[in-house]
Each structure stands twice: as C-alpha cells, then as structure tokens.
Amino acid sequence: MDREAAVIRSEMTQTRADLDRKLELFQVRARDMTPRRYVQRHMPDYPVDRAIGAALTMTGMFMAWRMYQGHVARRAKVRVAMESYGRW
C-alpha cells in the first residue's frame, strides 16, 4: 500500500512540476506578445530604414485612396446614368 501511495505521490509531483513549467513558458510567451515587444522585435534598427518604410507606407496609402476615390466617382456616374435612364 505504501509503495502505491509513493508512486502516486511521485506522479503527482512530476505532473505538478510539468504544469508549472508549462505555465511559466506560457507566461513568458504572453509577455513577448505584447504590442510593445512585437513592435520592438519588428521595427527596423536604423532611422533610414524607418523613413523608407514610412515613405512606402504613405505611398501605398495614397495609391489606395486614389483607387477608392476613382471607384466612388465611377459609382456616382453610374448612379446618375441610371437615374437619367429611368426618367425617359
């Protein structure tokens, strides 16, 4: 009986240690996934790289805005055309 209890106790101790280790790993992972750490990990080290990245981002945003505005203008033209067609 004592032997079985000792085996069960040792398994419980081992399981508890494994769970504690996994919990610690998850906590470290959670700290590494904060927005600040993510930005620090992915932000370029040099100011020139940051400036180039910002310029490319702004260029892409400008191009997307122009395409969106063109799409809105085309829809407005179609709407006007459909309204004038309906009045005939």
Residue frames as a rotation matrix with the C-alpha (Angstrom) as fourth column:
MET 1
0.565 0.825 0.000 0.00
0.825 -0.565 0.000 0.00
0.000 0.000 -1.000 0.00
ASP 2
0.481 -0.449 -0.753 2.76
0.153 -0.802 0.577 2.43
-0.863 -0.393 -0.317 0.92
ARG 3
-0.580 -0.743 0.334 4.54
0.429 0.070 0.900 1.69
-0.692 0.666 0.279 -2.29
GLU 4
-0.151 0.624 0.767 1.47
0.969 -0.058 0.238 2.51
0.193 0.780 -0.596 -4.41
ALA 5
0.804 0.436 -0.404 0.91
0.541 -0.818 0.195 5.72
-0.246 -0.376 -0.894 -2.46
ALA 6
0.050 -0.880 -0.473 4.55
0.146 -0.462 0.875 6.69
-0.988 -0.113 0.105 -3.01
VAL 7
-0.645 -0.245 0.723 4.23
0.709 0.160 0.687 6.04
-0.285 0.956 0.070 -6.76
ILE 8
0.316 0.853 0.416 1.04
0.913 -0.393 0.112 8.10
0.259 0.344 -0.902 -6.95
ARG 9
0.710 -0.111 -0.695 2.65
0.330 -0.819 0.468 10.90
-0.622 -0.562 -0.545 -4.93
SER 10
-0.364 -0.926 -0.098 5.69
0.272 -0.206 0.940 10.95
-0.891 0.316 0.327 -7.19
GLU 11
-0.453 0.285 0.845 3.50
0.887 0.051 0.458 11.03
0.087 0.957 -0.276 -10.30
MET 12
0.674 0.734 -0.086 1.50
0.737 -0.662 0.133 13.90
0.041 -0.153 -0.987 -8.83
THR 13
0.374 -0.637 -0.674 4.70
0.197 -0.655 0.729 15.78
-0.906 -0.406 -0.120 -8.01
GLN 14
-0.647 -0.631 0.428 6.02
0.507 0.063 0.860 15.20
-0.569 0.774 0.279 -11.52
THR 15
-0.047 0.737 0.674 2.72
0.966 -0.139 0.219 16.32
0.255 0.661 -0.706 -13.06
ARG 16
0.788 0.319 -0.527 2.67
0.509 -0.819 0.265 19.44
-0.347 -0.478 -0.807 -10.91
ALA 17
-0.084 -0.911 -0.404 6.25
0.180 -0.413 0.893 20.26
-0.980 0.002 0.199 -11.93
ASP 18
-0.633 -0.102 0.767 5.38
0.754 0.142 0.641 19.77
-0.174 0.985 -0.013 -15.61
LEU 19
0.378 0.872 0.312 2.36
0.894 -0.431 0.123 22.01
0.241 0.232 -0.942 -15.31
ASP 20
0.624 -0.227 -0.748 4.36
0.316 -0.802 0.507 24.69
-0.715 -0.553 -0.429 -13.51
ARG 21
-0.500 -0.864 0.056 7.00
0.335 -0.133 0.933 24.59
-0.799 0.485 0.356 -16.24
LYS 22
-0.408 0.427 0.807 4.35
0.896 0.020 0.443 24.88
0.173 0.904 -0.391 -18.98
LEU 23
0.676 0.690 -0.258 2.66
0.733 -0.665 0.143 27.74
-0.073 -0.286 -0.955 -17.15
GLU 24
0.208 -0.700 -0.683 5.95
0.201 -0.653 0.731 29.60
-0.957 -0.289 0.005 -16.91
LEU 25
-0.727 -0.464 0.506 6.54
0.549 0.049 0.834 29.10
-0.412 0.884 0.219 -20.64
PHE 26
0.037 0.832 0.553 3.08
0.949 -0.203 0.241 30.45
0.313 0.516 -0.797 -21.44
GLN 27
0.720 0.198 -0.665 3.65
0.504 -0.808 0.305 33.47
-0.477 -0.554 -0.682 -19.23
VAL 28
-0.313 -0.897 -0.312 6.95
0.217 -0.388 0.896 34.22
-0.925 0.213 0.316 -20.97
ARG 29
-0.643 0.145 0.752 5.22
0.766 0.142 0.627 33.83
-0.016 0.979 -0.202 -24.33
ALA 30
0.461 0.887 0.027 2.42
0.883 -0.461 0.088 36.17
0.091 -0.017 -0.996 -23.26
ARG 31
0.428 -0.382 -0.819 4.94
0.255 -0.818 0.515 38.82
-0.867 -0.430 -0.253 -22.22
ASP 32
-0.663 -0.740 0.112 6.67
0.276 -0.103 0.956 38.50
-0.696 0.664 0.272 -25.61
MET 33
-0.461 0.554 0.693 3.37
0.870 0.130 0.475 39.00
0.173 0.822 -0.542 -27.44
THR 34
0.195 0.499 -0.844 2.55
0.578 -0.754 -0.312 42.42
-0.792 -0.427 -0.436 -26.00
PRO 35
0.886 0.221 0.406 2.22
0.463 -0.431 -0.775 45.12
0.004 0.875 -0.485 -28.68
ARG 36
0.760 -0.643 -0.094 5.29
-0.599 -0.749 0.282 46.97
-0.252 -0.158 -0.955 -27.42
ARG 37
-0.033 -0.798 0.602 7.52
-0.255 0.589 0.767 43.90
-0.966 -0.129 -0.223 -27.62
TYR 38
0.401 0.251 0.881 6.11
0.709 0.523 -0.473 43.00
-0.580 0.814 0.032 -31.04
VAL 39
0.995 -0.031 0.099 6.96
0.036 -0.792 -0.609 46.44
0.098 0.609 -0.787 -32.40
GLN 40
0.451 -0.888 0.094 10.42
-0.722 -0.301 0.622 46.34
-0.524 -0.348 -0.777 -30.85
ARG 41
-0.012 -0.442 0.897 11.04
0.151 0.886 0.439 42.98
-0.988 0.141 0.056 -32.47
HIS 42
0.248 0.219 0.944 9.86
0.900 0.307 -0.308 44.01
-0.357 0.926 -0.121 -35.94
MET 43
0.945 0.063 -0.322 10.85
-0.010 -0.975 -0.222 47.69
-0.328 0.213 -0.920 -36.08
PRO 44
0.582 -0.785 0.214 13.92
0.496 0.133 -0.858 48.37
0.645 0.606 0.466 -38.23
ASP 45
0.305 -0.570 -0.763 17.01
0.917 -0.039 0.396 49.32
-0.256 -0.821 0.511 -36.26
TYR 46
-0.696 -0.718 -0.030 18.13
0.666 -0.660 0.348 52.25
-0.270 0.222 0.937 -38.39
PRO 47
-0.174 0.648 -0.742 16.32
0.052 -0.746 -0.664 55.59
-0.983 -0.154 0.096 -38.87
VAL 48
-0.654 -0.091 -0.751 16.87
-0.707 -0.281 0.649 55.43
-0.270 0.955 0.119 -42.64
ASP 49
-0.927 0.336 -0.165 15.06
0.246 0.879 0.409 52.09
0.282 0.339 -0.897 -42.80
ARG 50
-0.389 0.814 -0.432 12.22
0.684 -0.059 -0.727 53.54
-0.617 -0.578 -0.534 -40.76
ALA 51
-0.294 0.238 -0.926 11.99
-0.394 -0.913 -0.109 56.57
-0.871 0.332 0.362 -43.05
ILE 52
-0.863 -0.037 -0.503 11.94
-0.491 0.295 0.820 54.37
0.118 0.955 -0.273 -46.15
GLY 53
-0.783 0.600 -0.165 9.24
0.617 0.782 -0.087 52.19
0.077 -0.170 -0.982 -44.58
ALA 54
-0.245 0.700 -0.671 7.16
0.374 -0.570 -0.732 55.23
-0.895 -0.430 -0.122 -43.68
ALA 55
-0.496 0.012 -0.868 7.52
-0.664 -0.650 0.370 56.65
-0.560 0.760 0.330 -47.19
LEU 56
-0.934 0.148 -0.324 6.47
-0.134 0.698 0.704 53.35
0.330 0.701 -0.632 -48.76
THR 57
-0.584 0.761 -0.282 3.53
0.756 0.384 -0.530 53.08
-0.295 -0.523 -0.800 -46.39
MET 58
-0.212 0.496 -0.842 2.36
-0.048 -0.866 -0.498 56.59
-0.976 -0.065 0.207 -47.20
THR 59
-0.727 -0.093 -0.680 2.76
-0.667 -0.139 0.732 55.92
-0.163 0.986 0.039 -50.94
GLY 60
-0.898 0.400 -0.180 0.67
0.331 0.887 0.322 52.77
0.288 0.229 -0.930 -50.63
MET 61
-0.361 0.792 -0.492 -2.00
0.652 -0.163 -0.740 54.58
-0.667 -0.588 -0.458 -48.63
PHE 62
-0.374 0.168 -0.912 -2.10
-0.467 -0.884 0.029 57.37
-0.801 0.437 0.409 -51.24
MET 63
-0.881 0.014 -0.472 -2.47
-0.432 0.383 0.817 54.84
0.192 0.924 -0.332 -54.07
ALA 64
-0.728 0.654 -0.207 -5.23
0.684 0.713 -0.152 53.00
0.048 -0.253 -0.966 -52.23
TRP 65
-0.286 0.622 -0.729 -7.04
0.292 -0.668 -0.684 56.28
-0.913 -0.409 0.009 -51.53
ARG 66
-0.579 0.022 -0.815 -6.86
-0.683 -0.558 0.470 57.28
-0.445 0.829 0.338 -55.20
MET 67
-0.920 0.262 -0.290 -8.27
0.020 0.772 0.635 53.92
0.391 0.579 -0.716 -56.28
TYR 68
-0.525 0.758 -0.387 -11.06
0.777 0.241 -0.582 54.24
-0.348 -0.606 -0.715 -53.73
GLN 69
-0.307 0.382 -0.872 -11.89
-0.149 -0.924 -0.352 57.76
-0.940 0.021 0.341 -54.92
GLY 70
-0.794 -0.011 -0.607 -11.94
-0.607 -0.001 0.794 56.54
-0.009 1.000 -0.006 -58.52
HIS 71
-0.836 0.508 -0.208 -14.30
0.485 0.861 0.152 53.74
0.257 0.026 -0.966 -57.55
VAL 72
-0.325 0.723 -0.609 -16.62
0.574 -0.362 -0.735 56.18
-0.752 -0.589 -0.297 -55.76
ALA 73
-0.460 0.115 -0.881 -16.59
-0.536 -0.827 0.172 58.53
-0.708 0.551 0.442 -58.77
ARG 74
-0.923 0.115 -0.368 -17.42
-0.258 0.523 0.812 55.67
0.286 0.844 -0.453 -61.17
ARG 75
-0.634 0.727 -0.263 -20.32
0.771 0.567 -0.290 54.57
-0.062 -0.386 -0.920 -58.96
ALA 76
-0.287 0.516 -0.807 -21.63
0.140 -0.810 -0.569 58.14
-0.947 -0.277 0.160 -58.86
LYS 77
-0.687 -0.005 -0.726 -21.52
-0.674 -0.370 0.640 58.33
-0.272 0.929 0.251 -62.68
VAL 78
-0.886 0.383 -0.263 -23.37
0.213 0.838 0.502 55.03
0.413 0.389 -0.824 -62.99
ARG 79
-0.479 0.730 -0.488 -25.95
0.726 0.017 -0.687 56.19
-0.493 -0.683 -0.538 -60.46
VAL 80
-0.362 0.310 -0.879 -26.54
-0.340 -0.922 -0.185 59.42
-0.868 0.232 0.439 -62.39
ALA 81
-0.828 0.016 -0.560 -26.78
-0.547 0.195 0.814 57.49
0.122 0.981 -0.152 -65.65
MET 82
-0.793 0.563 -0.233 -29.29
0.570 0.821 0.043 55.04
0.216 -0.098 -0.972 -64.17
GLU 83
-0.349 0.680 -0.645 -31.39
0.469 -0.469 -0.748 57.87
-0.811 -0.564 -0.155 -62.78
SER 84
-0.431 0.169 -0.886 -31.47
-0.646 -0.744 0.172 59.69
-0.631 0.646 0.430 -66.09
TYR 85
-0.927 0.109 -0.359 -32.33
-0.201 0.664 0.720 56.48
0.317 0.740 -0.593 -67.91
GLY 86
-0.674 0.694 -0.254 -35.24
0.714 0.522 -0.467 55.85
-0.192 -0.496 -0.847 -65.56
ARG 87
-0.312 0.546 -0.777 -36.76
0.044 -0.809 -0.586 59.27
-0.949 -0.217 0.228 -66.35
TRP 88
-0.962 -0.113 -0.249 -37.04
-0.233 -0.139 0.962 58.65
-0.143 0.984 0.107 -70.07
